[in-house]
Amino acid sequence: MATASYTFALFFAVFVASLVNASVITCDVDDPDRVENIFDLTVLDAEAQALLEIIPPAQVVNDEYVRIIENGVGAASGGGDVGTFWFLERQRLGDGFIATFEFRINGPFAAKSDGFAFVAQNDKIQDIQGGNGDNLGYKSGLQKYIAVGFNNCADGAACTNASVEIGRSTTSHEDLGSSFLSGPLNSSEFRTATIIWLANVDTIQVEIDGVLVHTETGVGALTTLWGDEFAYFGITASSTYLSGTDVDIRGFRVDQLLSAVQVSQGVGQEVVIGTRATFILSVLDTCGEQLSYNDSLAIIANVSFIEATLTFDENENIVLSPVVINDLSNGKYEIQFDLPETSLGGWTLEVIYNGDTLAQGNPLAAALFTEKPVSRGISTTNLIILCCIIALLVLAIAYWIRRLYRYKKKLDSNKDNIQAGQTFAKIQEIEKEITYKMNPLLGTLDEMKERLERNKKLLERYNKGEGLDSQYTIEQLQEQNAKLREEMNRLKREEQEKAALQGNSVLKRNKKKNVTDFDQVEI
């Protein structure tokens, strides 16, 4: 794993070296100010010096390098001095960084110099009294730090062996580990130091002149050490003996590692047993912003470099491998697992990319919880279908109500015509039932009138005493007249009734409506 991390770090160093030199690159963080997260002090001009807090006797020489300890300056002509410089603002370390710089320990008695240290600290940058000797200018002056010490006198006063040592502190100094070097640190020429901090594997690597001289694991997460991921960067140096020594630093550069690969979606999800669970792995920059697809390929070149497992918390023998890992071609990767139909409870996710684990507490405990399917009433799909059916029924009812309303309105507007039609139908039925029973002995109405008139005249003549000239007796004539009047009256009544019925058959017309719309026939 360390080899893979080292290979990646070397690749990144080459990558950042190809970038255009810029004094500051910023990103948006919680701090309301935009905080610098890449420094390049290849040239120590006025703009670059404005980024630094240089504590005497440290000073800038010819805009080329910082002389932290100077021969002939300080107590007893150069002995017992401590110098330092710091970047003015705390920087966000993210998933790690690569710090490179050149150093030179030179002078008549350079072999007796204490040495110097690269320090990332979350304490202060002023009034630092770091102490000399093994303190290297930082141990007794700071409380929260991670430091890489370049100790030129690792064996004490003899100063015959040099070493690289890693230390940290939250309240007091703790030595994590060290490695002796094959030769001294002092030289009349500048030498190159590279410090690589890989948060995803919790490792610090130190190189001198391109040679790996020390690897330290178990350094600890910054959030655990001092509560956040921000730190001041700087260099400290000291010289104990009354000897002439110059300690110079130049070409100081700190580059953030672009990789901040993390599971961005799916952690803590609740999934029904026997279904599929999905996690999204994202490649972010150190400010938490999604990298473009092309930039992400520099971190994860191919989906085959991603490994993942899902382990059941209650039985570590139940380990699932992804059914598929999809490259979404946008700097994100989709990791899917088919869950068994048993095993209710929590699951732990572990993701490895390029042979390295993630930096977000990997493996991720409680990444997923499986549960039984629960009847939650009508599903969303069925609810949508039901709502559609109800809506259609409401529309249908509204349509037929409107149709009935319009039909009723037409009925009301044609009420007279309808009643006239009903009356006419009754007349037709009445006419079918009317029968005219004519007494054949009495004749027609006109004949009955003529006979009645004749009988009246006979009775008048009889009453005048002129005698009765008729084949009928007086009683017969009177009886005949009564029958004639009765029959005539009956005929008149029938004619009047008929006339009355025929008078009602004259229908009123509604010019605006057509009775044919109601299956009626005009008369």
C-alpha positions, 0 to 999 in steps of 0.5 A: 500500500505504501508503495502505491501511495509513493508512486502516486505521490511521485506522479503528482509531484511531476504533475504539479511541476508542470503547472504555471507558477502562481503565488497563490491559488485559492478555494472557498472554505467555511472561513469567510475569507478565501484561504490560500491553499497552494504556495510557490515561493520560487522567487522571493519578490515583494509579493511573495514576502508579503505572504510570510511572517519572518522572525529575526534573526531570519531574513531574506537574502537578495530576494532569493532565499531565507537565511534562518540562521546566519553566521556571526549574527546572534548570541556569541557570534552565531551560537544559541540562535533560533530562527523561523518563518511562517506563512501568514494564513492557515491553509487547508490540508485536505487529503494531503500535500507535497512540500518541496524546498531546497536547504543549505547548511553551510559555514565554518562549523556547519557540522555542529549546527542543530538543524531545521524542521518543516512544521505544520502547526495550528497554534501561532506564528508570533512570539515563538520561543522554540528552543535550540538543540534537539528542539530545532526551534519548535518543540518547546514553543508550540503545542499543536503540530506535526513536524519533520525534523532534519537533525544534524546532531542526532547523536548529541555533542559529537554531531557525527550522525544526522537523522530525519525524525517525525514528531507531533503534539496536541499538548506535549511533544511526542516522537513518532519515529526517525531514521539515521541518514548515511551522511551529514546534512550540511553542504556548501550546495543546496540540497532538495527535500520533499515531504509528502503527507498522504492522509488517505493512508495516514502516512508521511514520507520524506525524501532528500535529493529524490531518495526516500529516507523515511516513512512514518505511518499512524500520524493521525488525522488532523481533525483528531489532533487539533480539531480541524484540517487547517495549519500554518506552514513554516520552517524553524532552525537552531544553532546551539554551539558557538560556531559559524553556521548559515541555514538557508531555505529557498524554492519553498512550495506547498501543493495540495494533493488533488485527490479527495476521493470519497463516498458522496452518496448512499452512506447511511441509507436504509434498503429493503432486503433482497434489493440493490444498494447503490453508492456514489464514489466522487473524485473531489479537489481539496476544497470539496469541489467535484473534479472534471472527468478529465482531471479525475482520470489523473486520480483514478485512471480506470474503473478497474482500479476501484475495489469495494466490499460490503460486510455484514456487521453481525457476521463478518463472514458475510462479505459482498462484492459489487455486482457492478462498478460503473464509470459515470464519466463525470468524475463519479463512480456508481458502486452497486451491491445485490443484498441477500434476502436475509441478514437484517441490520447494519453493513460496513463499506470499504472502498480502495482506489489505486490500492489506497483506502479512503480518507473518510474513516474507511471502512465506513461503519453503518454505511447501510442498514437492511430492513424488512419490506413494510406495507406503507399503504398505496404505493406511489405508482398505484396512488397516481393511477387511482388519482387519474381514475378519480379525475376521469370519473369526476370529469365524466360526472361533470360532463353528464351533469352539464348534458342533463342541465342543457337537456332540462334547459331545452325542455323548459324552453319548449314546455308550451310545445310539449304541452300542445303536443300532449293536448293534440295527442289527447284530442286524437285519442278522444276523436277515436272514441267519439261515435255519432249515433244517429236515430235513423227514424229521426233523420238528419239534423236538418230533417229533424228541424224541419219535422219539429217545425212542421209538428209545431205548426200542426199543434198550433192549428190544433190549439186554434181549433182548426182540427188535426190533419195528421196521421199522429195523435196529439200525444204522439206529436208532443212525444215526437217533438220531445224526442226531436228536441232531445236529439237536437240538443245532444247533437249540438252538445257534441258539435260544441265539444268538438269545436272546443277540442278543435280550438285547443289544437292550435299550437304555440310555436317557439321560433328559437327551438325546434320540437324535432329535437325532442322527437316531437312532430309539428302539427 
